[in-house]
Amino acid sequence: MKQLPPDTVRLLSSSQVITSVVNVVKELIENSLDAGASSIDVKLENFGLDRVEVRDNGQGIKTVDTPVMAVRHFTSKICRHEDLEHLETYGFRGEALGSICAVAEVAVTTKTEEDEISTQYTMDLTGKIVSQKPSHLGQGTTVSVMKLFKNLPVRRQCFSSTKKCKEELKKVQDLLMAYAIIKPELRLMLVHNKVVLWQKAKVADNRSALLATLGPGAIANLIPCHHHQEQPEILLEGFFPKPGADYSSTSTSNPDKTFIFVNNRPVQHKEIMKLLRQHYTAQYADDQARNRYPTLMLKISVPPSSVDVNLTPDKTQVLLHNKETVLTAIEALLVSLYGFRPNADLPADKHLSSEPFPSPSSPLQADSERNAENSHSNDSVPRDGPKQSSADTSLDRQASNCSSSSSIADDWIVNQIPADLESNFSLYDDEMSQTVTKPASKSPERLVDNKMTAATISKVQISAEDWSRGTALTDPVSGEPLQPVIIHRPTKQNHSVPDEAMSESSSSKKTLNAITEKRAALTAYDMISNRTMRAPLSPVTIFEKEARAEVLREKPTASLQDISVAIHERWKNLREEDRKKYEEKAKKHLEHHEQRTKLASAEGPREPGVRSHMQGQKRKAPLSNQQLLDELFAAQPQKKMKNPAPKPSQPLPCSVAALRLQLQRLSSQSSAAPQGLRLVNRLASQSAWVILCGQRLMLLNPFRVEEALLFKRLLENNILPAASLQNPIQLTDGSLGGAEYTEALCSMEKQSPELNGAAFFSDPRLVANGFKVKLTPGVTSAERHLEVTAMADCVPFLGVEDLREILTAVLHKKARTVRECRPLKVTNYLQGEAVRLTRQLPTNLSREDVKETLLQMEQQLGGANHTCIHGRPFLQHLTDVPTTEQEVKALLRPLEL
């Protein structure tokens, strides 16, 4: 055997880290985010194979760190492997720039706040600096990657097809969209071949970022959700599709709009994706929805020590330490949102979830209600159970504490469990490490019966299969499985509303579903849908919440058992006056709880309008109970919807001869006037119009006309804003191309000179193209001084060569207008702006708008080539209107059967 050379080892390992253009962009963007950048520009040429440039406005690289900034395994993120347990940055391996240098040519331009000017460094294959020179760029870092995969011809050959290159460009855009959503304060822009493909401005929150990224159509069907669990600490946030919404508007055929983040890092997790798809598609009976991916954003926040990011080179897959707990929390959130679906395929390794039978009709709570509720509640205290009398009892409990804005009904069995089975059910549930909340109306004797010996458990053996099917507990009378909620049918004598009031309400208001309308009397549905109130906090619970944070700060690696023991010892050693403070806090919580209880009981049933305003959107009741609910709560039984009466129609005779005569009459009337274009009608696609041009029927695309008109106006009138340069660029005969170019520049129009004799050029041919040139005169032509003090920064790579292009048009082509003096880079930029502005136009143009567009086309474009920026014609010829009987017959002959 022989040892491989270092260059070969470096190339082999780097080709595993950098496998595509999107890997390059991802590594560079994560470096920019770790540097605190708030603005990132990604520019590609030839799909990134010729050039990839990532520019940010971050902190920059210090001068002392530049010699090793591209050397492998040099990083400022961590110092040792123990730092991975507290990782808060995206990068940590120190391989990004070093791996890119091994497969491409790399140049880094950086400037910190302390540096006076920026410096551009050129790297070799090993990541060492081979040259450096000053630059005019501002604070931040710009990494330019040229000739990607130049020494891997097979890898580069994979991107030879246009389809593969477009797929790679789409992946880059999807990556930027993911970071745009998780970082709302970040400004992003993607440019390909000097054309802006996608951009996103700085916004306030994740909802605004989703709106800017996915559009208003997608965000309109998303609702915010929140779930918090303390032991182990898990925080779930995101935006999910509304229950029951049309799946065509809330899902796609590929997972590019299903965004999953773990600690703000975009990841791909098969089990989480499977769980999301199962619960989302279970609400639709259509088979086509089974193969779709929901449009959503899920942000999972867990302690860094419980996540292993160093799993794959691209860091898109992570390993969760408490994977089952995270999946259980996600499932609880999805069940509270979409309801329990017995036919949904749950993960095989989870036979029982933390809440086996959550109510599918539990409403979503608004964030404001959740915050108000969490401010004086703690889930470690049972909601309906007795108060704790001992502090030690509360500290010894190890049940997980959860709070979710998508609440789940706790009382899932209402007066249906026999006395002998209820205690067995409680003991069995304790054995399965579950917590079941009993109804508040239980008698003391029933609570005493719960304390049974282990011998009683053997009387009833409940299997996991029966439990999952819902057949574990049966009614001893009927033998049928117990249901979570049973709606009892009241007798006719129990109606408290007079018949007159019933008739008045039914006549004045349209009868709707009982879920959206109720009478003023208290009904069973009010008791079912009311939100439960949490028990007040005890003194030891308040102390536990405050002391847990202190223990974690002192010992971040402490286990849950160590934290509980430490809190227990602190409570025992607490001074008497400190205990009184916590008792006073608990007393205030109790008073606030009693006030809310009295207020809720005094309010009674709420009006339908107020109820719908406070409770928000509701889901439909199960189909099995819908008919019974309508009969119980509606003013009168709903009548079946009759089929709508057919719309009146009348056949109209159609004669080709009459049409021909009418067209001849129109042509004869317009023969005296100039021949023009006449609108006929709009096609069903709502983006094209049929027009009549003489005897020809043609198809008009108004957006191509608008694109050409916008581009013409931009060429003639647009003035590029010039940004001041930190170091002005001196102009000489050599840089401009000769003395004749300098003379042509000096002969242009100038402003009034300043006190020192210097003057700025005001010629629109220079100003409109983003150049601000200053002339300082001298005694002779050799002593005069020319310099560029400001230049447009919106056009990529704009420089002195573009100024020389303007002077060439003035000198050789005798160009006198701004349109004739536009450089190629500025022209391409204005083309991209015209395309972007055209895409913002409404899709449904009115007839008046199209007429105005046609008039502007004839006036401004005239007899020029009627094509858009991309060379596509405005008008497509459909057919000629026949003028003779023979032409009519020839036209209709193919239609005869």
N, C-alpha and C positions, 0 to 999 in steps of 0.2 A: 504494500500500500504506500501511497505518496500523499503528503499533505498538500491541500489546495493552496494556491497563492492567495494572498490577502485581497487582491482585486477581484478574483473570482468569488471568494466567500462574500465579499461586500455586494457584488452584483446579484448573487443568488438570494441572499437574505432580503435585499431591497426590493427585488421583483415580487416577493411575497407580501410586502407591506403596501407597495404602490402597484396596483394591478390595473388601474384604469384612470381616466381623467377625473371621475368623480372622487376617487381616493385622494388625488392631489388637492382638489378644491376643499374637500372635507378637512384634511389635515391643516391646510393654511387658514381656513375659517376658524377652526378651533383655536389655533394659535392667536388669531386676532381677538377672539372673545376672551381668552385668558389674559390678554394684555389690556382689557378694559375698553375695547373699541365700541363706539356707538354708531359708526358708519363704516360699511364695508362695500367695496365695489369689486365685482368679479368680471373680468374681461377675457374673452376667448377669441382665438383666431383659428380658423379651420377646425372647429369643434374641439379646440384645446390641444390639438396635436402640434401645431406650430407655435402657439404661445398661450400661456395661462398666466394672468396677472391678477393678484389679490391685493388690494390697497385698503388700508384702514387708518384710523386716526387715534390709535391706541397710545400706550405709554412709550413705545419704541424700545429699541435694544441699546443698552448702555455700551459705551465705547470699550469698557474693560471686558465685556462679554462677547464682543464681535469676533475675536479670533476663534472661538469654539462654538459659535452659535449654530453651525451646520455640521459639527463633528458628532458622530453617533454617541448616544448615551450621555450627552451633556444636556442638563435641563435645570431650570430654575423652579420647577413645580414641586419636586420632592427631594429629600436628602437621603432617605433610607426606606426600606420596604415597609416599616411600621407606619409611615405616613400615608399609605394607601387606605388605612382604616379611617382617616379623616380627609379623604380626597375631596376637594371642592372645585378642581379644575378639570377641563376636558382632556388635556394632554398630561402625560406623566412619564413616558418612556424615553423621550429624547431621541426619537428615531425619524421624525417627520422630514426635516430638512436634509438630514444625512442620507435618507433613502431616496429622496427626490434628486439629490445631486448625483447619485450613482446611475440614474437612468435618464438624465436630462441636463441641460445647461441652466444654471441658476444664477440670478443676480438679485441682491437684496439691497434696497434703499431704505435707510432708517434715520430717524431723528428723535431725540428725547427732548423734554422741556428744557433741560440744561444746555443742550447743544445749540450753537449759533446757526449752523447750516446742516443740511442733511448730507449723508455720504452714501454713495453707491458702491457695493462690494460685489465682486465677481468670484464665484467659487469653482473649484475643480471637482473631480470625481470623488475625492475623499472628503469634501466639505471644507477644505482649507481655502483661505483667501489668496487669490493670485493677483488681484489688482483692486484699486479703489480710486474714486474720484468724487469731487463735490457734485451736489445736485440741488435743484431748485424746489424740490418738494417740501411740504410742510411737515408738521409733527405726525408721527406714526411710522408704519412700516409698509413697504411695497415689495412683494416677492414676485419676480418674473421668472417663469419656467418656460424655456424654449426647447424645441426639438425633443419632445417627449418620446421616450422609448427609442432613441436614436441608435442605441447599441443592442436593442432587442428587436430585430427585424420581424420575427414571427408575431410578437405581441403587437407591433405597429400594423402588421398586415391584417390583423383582426378588425381594425377600424377602417379598412379600405372601402367597405360598402357604405352607401349613403344611409341605408336603413339602420345599420349599427351605430353610425355617428349620431343620427337623430335620436335614437334611444338613449345614448349616453348624454346628449344635451338635455333630454327630458329628465334623466336622473339627477343631473346637476340642479335643474330648476326645482324638482321635488325636494332635494336636500335644502336648498335655500328657503323654500316655503316652510319646512319643518322648523328651522331656526327662526324664521320670521314669526311663527306662531308662539314659540316658547320664549322668545325675547321681544316683547312688544316695543321696548324702547330702542330697538336696533333698526337702523336704516340700511336697506339692502338694494343692490341694483345688479342685474345680469345683462351683460353686453356681449353680443356675438357678431364678429365681423363689423364692428363699429355701429351696430344697430341695437338699440335697447329692446331686449326681449321681455323683461319683467323687472318691476321695481316695487318697493314697498317703503312707505314713509314711516317716521316715528309715530307710534300711537300710545294710548294710555294703558290699556289692559289687554288680556288675552282675547276677549270678545271682539274688541276693535281690530286686533291682529287677524282673527279669523275672518272678519268682515272684509278687511283689505286683501286677504289672501285668497279666500274661496268665493267671495262675492256675496251680495245681499240675498240671493236666491237660496244659497245653502245655509246661511246663518239664520234665516227666518224659521227654519224647522229644527233648530238646536236649542236646548234648554240647559242651564248650568246645574251641576250636581256636585255634592260635597259629601265626603265620608271621612271620619276621623276615628282612629283606634289608638289607644295609649299603650297597651301591653300586648305584643310588641308595638312600637310606635309606627303607625302607618297612616299616611294622609293621602286621600284620593280626591282629586279635583278634575274638572273637565266639563265638556259640553257634549251632550248626547242627543240623538234624534228623539223627537217627541213621540210618545207612544201612540200608535195608530196612524202616524203620518204616512203619506204615500211613499212607498219604498223607492220609486223612481227618482224622487227628489232628495232622499236621505241616504242613498247608497249608490255605489258604483260597481262595475264589474271587475275592478282591480283594486288592490289595497293601497293605492297611492294617496288616498284621502282619509285613511285611518291612521291617525297620529298617536303613537304611544311614547311616553317619555318616562324615564326613570331617573330621578334626581336631575331634571332638566336636560337629560341626554336622550336624543332620539334613538330608539332601539327597535329591534325586531324580535318579538317573543311569540312563539307559535302557540303556547298554551293560553296566553292571555288573549291572543287574536281568536283562537277557537272559542273561548268562553264568550267573548263579545259577539261573535257571529251567531252562536247558538241562541243566546237570549234575544238578540235582535230579530233574527229570522223566525223565531218560534211564534211570533205574534201574527205572521202572515200565512194564510192558507195556500197562497199561490206557490207553485213549485219553482217558478222563475226567481223568487226571492231567496231561495236556498243557496244559490251560487253567487250572491252579492255580498259586498263588504260595506259596512255602515260608515257614513261620514261622521267622524267624531274626533274628539281630542281627549285623551286620558293622561293625566299627569300624576305619577306615583312618586311620593316622597317617603323615603325610608332612611334610617341612619346609614352613613357611608360605610360603616364597618360591616354591614350585612349585605353588601353588594360586591361582587367580583366583576370588575370591568375588563380586566386583562384576560379575556377569553379568546377573542379573535383579533387579528391584526387591525381590522377597521373599527373595532370597538362598538359595533352595532348590536352585539349580542352580550347579554349580561347573565350572571348566575346569582340568583337570589337565595340568601341563607334561609329565610322563612318563606319559601315559595308557596307552601300550602296555605299559610296564614294570609298571604297577599291574595291568592286566588279566592280564598273564602271571603275576604273583604270585598273584592271586586264582584263576586257573585251576589253578596248581600246588597250591594248598591244596585246591581242590575235587576235583582228580584224586586226591590222597592220601586224601581222605575217602570219595569215592564210586567211585573206580576209573576207569580209562580206558574210555571208551565210544566205540567207532569210529563208531557211528551218530549220535553227538551232533553237532549243527550248531555248528561252531566259528566264530568271527568270520572274515569273509572276508579281512581284512587280516593275519591271523596264520596263515601256512602251517605254520610250525614253532614249537613251544613250546620252552621251555628244557629239558624232559625229554620226548622224544617218546613213549616207551613206558614210563610208570610202571607198576609192578606193581599190579594191582587187589586183590591179597591182602595188601598191606602193612598191618600193624596200626597203630592209633592209639596214640601214646605218651602216657602221663600227664604232667601238668605237672611233677610231682616228678622224673621221670626226665629230662625235658628240662632242667630247671634244673641237675641234677647233671651232666649231660653237657656243657652249655654252659660250666660252670665251668672245664673243663680241655680245651676243644676249640676249634678254629677252622676254619671251612669253607674258608678260603683255602688250606689245606693239603690235597692230595688224600688221600682216605681210605686208598686201597690203593696209592698210588704210592710211589716212593722218597723218602727224606728229602732235604731241601734242603741243599746244601753251601755255598751262597753267600748272603750277605744281600742283595746287589744283585739276584740273580735273583728273590727273593721280592718285592722292592719294585717291580720292573718289571712284574709281572703286573697286569693290569687286569680280571681276571674278576670277576664279581659274586659277593659273599659272601652266602649265604643260610643260614638255619637255621629249621627248621619242626618244630613239635611233632607234626604229622601227617606222619611220615617217608615217603619214597618209596624203594623199592628201587633201588639204584644198579646192581647187577649184573644187567642185563636180558638178557644173552645168556650162556649157560653152555655153553662148549666146543662151540659150533656154527659159528663163523666160520672158514673156511679161511684158511690162512696168507697166500695171495696177496690175498684180499679184505679181510683184517683191517686191513692197513696202509693200503689205499685208503680203507677206512671211516674210519680215524682221521684221514687227511688231509682227506677230505671234511667230516668233522665239524668240524675246525679251521677250514675255510673258512667254514662256517656259524656260526662263533662259538659253538660248543657245547662243553661239557666232558663227556666220556664216561669213566666210571670203569671200568677194566678189572678183571677178577677178580684176586684176590691170588695165585692159583695159576699165573699166567703164567710161562713160563720166560724166562731172560735172553735167549735167542736170539730169542724172539718180540718182546721189547721193542726189541731192536736193529733188527729188521725194520721197525719203525714209521717209522724215519727214511728216507724215500724221496724221490726227486727228483720234481719237478713233472711229469716226463714219464710217470711211472707213473699219474698221475691220469687221463690220457686213455684208459687201457685200460678203465676201468669208468665209464660215465656214468650217474649216478643222478639221476632227475628228482624234483622235489618231489611230484608226484602219486603215483609209486611209493613214495616214502618215507612219505607219509601213509597209503597203503593197507596198508603193511606187506609189500610185495612187492619191495622194493628188493634185499634180500639173499636169495639162494636157495641151497639145498643142491646142490652140483655132482653128487652121486650120484643123489638122487631128483628134483631139480628143483623141490621144493616150497619155499615161503617159510620162512625161519628163524623159529622161535617164541621168545618171551622165555624160557620155561621148558618143558622137556620132561621128563616123568616117565617114567623107565625102569622097566620091569617086571622085578623080581628073579626069579631061578629058585627053585624049591622047596627046593634044597639050601641056600640062603642064610639060611633062617629059623633064628634062634638060639634061639627059644623052643620048649621041648618041647611035644608035643601035649597032655600032661597039664595043663601050665600054661594052655594055650590053652583047654582044656575047662573048667578051674576058673574062669578069668576070665569066660568066656562064660556060665557058669551062675550065677555070683554077681553079675554086673553086666549090666544091660541094654545090648545092643550099640547104640552110637550112632555118629555121624559121626566120621571120623578127625580132623576139625578140633578137636573138643572132647574126644576121648579118645585116648590113645596108650599103647602098651606101654612098659615100662621100657627096652627096647633102643633104641639110636640109629637113627633112620630118616631117609630122605631128606627127609621133611617137616620134621623138626627143623632140618636144614641150610637148607631154604628159608625157614622162618619166623624163624630167629634174627636178632636185630638186629645190624647191623654196628657195629664200634667205630671211632671216629675216630682219626686219627693224632695224636701229641702235638704240642704247640706248639713252634715254633722260637724262638730269642732275638729275631730280627728281627720275627717276627710279634707277639710280646708287646709289643715297643717300638712297632710300628705301631699297635696298638690303643690304646695310651695316648697316643701323640703326635697321633693324628688329632683327638681331642677338644680338645687344646690349640690345634692349628692352626685349628680351626673357631671357637674362642672368640676368638682374635686376629683372624681375618679371616672373618666369617660368610659373606660373598659369594664365597668362593674356589671355583673349579671343582674337579672331581675331579682333573684333570691338575695343577693348582697344589698341591693337597693332597699328591699323590704325590711331586712334586718337592721340596716342603718337608720331607716326612718323610725322603726319601732324603738330603737335605743334612744333616739333623739326625743321622741315623745315622752318616754319614761323620765328622761333627765331634764325635761322642760320645766322652767320656773313657774311658780304659781301665778305670778302676774301675767306671764306670757300666755298661760292657758286661759286666763280670763279674757284676754283679747280675742282668742279664737272662739270662745264661748259667746262673746258679744256678737262676733260676725255671724255665727250660726243662728243666734237669736234674730238678727236682722233678716237673714234668709228665711227663717220660719215665718216672721211677720209678713214678709213680702209674699210668701207662698199662700198664707191664709187670705191676704187681700185679693190675690188672683182667684182663689177658690170662691170667695164670696162674690166677686165681680162676675165670674162665669155663671154661678148659680142664679144671680140676680138678673142677668141678661136674658136667660131663657133662650128659646128658639130665635134665630135671626131671620131677618127678611131675606127673600131670595136674592135681591140685588146686592145687599151687603155681603151675603154669604159668598156669592160668586166673586165679589171684589177681593175679599180677604183670603179665600181659599185657593184662588187661582184655577188653573185648568184641571179638570177631572178626567179620569179615564172611564170608559164605558163599563157597566156592570157585566158580569159573566152572562153569556148567552142563555144559560140554563135558567137564570133568575129574571131575565129581562121581562118576560111576559107577566110574571107574578108582580114585579115591581110596578109595572104600568097599571095593573089592575088595582093595586093597593093604594098608590099615592097620587095617581092622576085624578083630575076633576071628573073625568068621565072616560070610559074605555076608548082607547084610540081606534079610530076607524082605519081600515086598511086603505092604503093609498090606491086610488083607482088609476088605471092607465090613462095618461093624458090624451085628450081628444086629438085626433089627427089634425094637423094644420091644413087649412083650406088651400087648395092648389087648383090651378086652372091651366090646361095645356095651351100653349101659344103656337100659332103656326110659324114655321120658319121656311123662308124661301130664299134660295141662293140667288135667284134672279132679282128679287126685291133688294137683297143686300147689295148686289152689283150695281143696281140703279142708284141706290142711295150713295154708294161710294163714288159713282160717276158724277152725281150731283154735287157732292162735296168737293171732288177734284175740279169740277168746272167752276164752282164758286171761288175756290182758292187759286184758280189759274191766274187771275189778275193780280193777286197779292203774292209776295215772295213765298216760295215753297218752304215749309218748315216741318217740324216734328209735332205729331198730335198723339196725346196720350189716349190709350184705349181702355185698359184696365190693369189691375195688379194681379199677379199670379198668387196661387195659394201659399207659396213659400214666403210671401210678404217681403221679399228682398229684390224682386225683379218686376219690371213693368213691360207690358206689351205696348208698343207705339207704332204709329202708321207714318211711314216716310214715303210719300208719293203712292206708288202701287205696291210697296213692299211692307210686309209686317215684320217688325224687328223686335228683339228682346233687349231691354235697357237695364244695366246694372248701375243704379244711381250712386252707389258707394264708390265705385271706381271713378266716377266723375267728380265726386266730392274730394277724393284723394288727390286727383290731378289739380283741382282748383286750389286746395289747401297748399299743395307743394309749390304752385306758381306764386301764391301770395307770400309764402315764407321766403322764397328766393328773392322776391322783389322788396319786401318790407321788413323782414325779421332782422333785429339787431342782437347779436350775441353779447351777453354781458361779460365784460372783461374783469378778471380778478387780478389784483395787484401782485406782482412778483416780489419776493423777498430780495432777490438779487437780479437787477435788471440785466437784460441780454444786450450786449454791445453789437452793433451792426457795422460791418466793414464791407469794402468792395468784394473781398473774397467770400464772405458769408452770403452776400446778396447775389453773386454771380457776375460781377463786373461793375465798372464805373458807370456804365449807361443805366444800370438798374438803380444805382444810388442817385443819379441825377433825376431819374423818373420819380423816385420817391420824394426827393427834395422839392420837386415842382408841384407836388400836390397841395391842396388847400390846407391852411394852418389857422390856428386860433391866434388871438392877440398875444404878442410876446409878453413874458413876465419881466420883472425888474432886472434880472440877470441876463435877459436876452433870449432865454430858452422859450420854446414854443412847442405846443402839442399839435399833431396833425388832426384836423377835423374832417378830412375827406371821408364821405360815407362809404367809399369802397374799402377803406381800412377799418373804420369804426364798426360797420355792420358785420364784418368778419371777425370781430373780437380782438383787434389789435389796437393798442394805445402806444404810439411811438412819439418819442420826445427828441427834438432837434436843438442842440446847443451850437449856435453859429461860431465861427472863428474868422480870423483874418483871411485865411486861405481855405480852399476846399479841403486841404489835407488836415487842417486844424479843427474843422467842424466835427461834432460828436453826435452820433445817432445811437439810440438805445430803445429797446422795448421795455416799457415799465409795467404793462398789464397785458394779460392774454386770457382768452376765453378758456375756462376750465371744464366746460360742459362737453367740448369736443375732444375725444381721446387723441393723444399724441399730436396735438396741434403745436407747430413750431415755426422756425425761421424758414424752412423749405416751403411752407404754405404762404408765407409773406412773399417769397420769391415767385411763387405761382401767380399771385395777384399782380405783381409788377410785370411778369411776362405777358399777361393778358392786356395790361395797359400799354406796354411798349410795342408789342408785335401785333396784337389784335385790335388795337385802338379802342379798347373797351371803355365805355363811359358810364355805364349803369352798374348798379350793385349786382344785378343778376348775371351779368357777363363776367364779373370778377370773382365769383364764388370758387374757392378751392375745392378739390375733390372731396377732402375730408368733411368740409362744411356741407357740401351738397349731400353726401351720404347721411350726415347727421340730420339735416332737414328732411330728407326722405323718411327716416325713421320717425321723426316727430309728426310728419303728415300721416303716416300709417297709424300711429298711436292715437292721434286726435280723431281720425276717421272711425276707429273702433269704438270710440266713446259716443258716437252718434246713436240715436234710438233706432231700433230695428224696423219699426213701423213708421215709415214716412208717409205723410198725407199727400194728397194729390197736389195741393198748393205748393208744398215743399219740392216735389219733383218738378213741377212746372218752373219754379224759380231756379232749380238746378239746371234744367235744360236751357233756360234763358241765359244764365251765366256762362254755360258751356259755349253757346253760340257767340256771345259777346266777347268773352275773354280768351277762349281757345281758338275761335274762328275756324279757318280751314286747315288747321294743323292736324297732325296725326292724332286721332282720337283714341288714345291708349292711356292706361294708368301708368303708375311708376314702374310696375313690373312688366310692362309691355303688353298687357292684356287689353283687348278692345272694349270700348264702352257698349257697342251695339253688336248683337249677333243676329244674322239674317235667319228668319224662320221660313217664310214662303212669300210668293208673289200673289197678289189678289188677281183672280182671273178676270179677263175682260171680254171673252167670247164664250159661246156655248161649248165649243170644242174643249177649251181649257177647263171649263167647269166639269165636263164629263170625264176628262182625263184625270182631274183632281179627285173625283168621287169614285172612279172605277176601282181603286184598291180597297175601298171601304165596302163594296158590295159583297154579300155573302154568297 
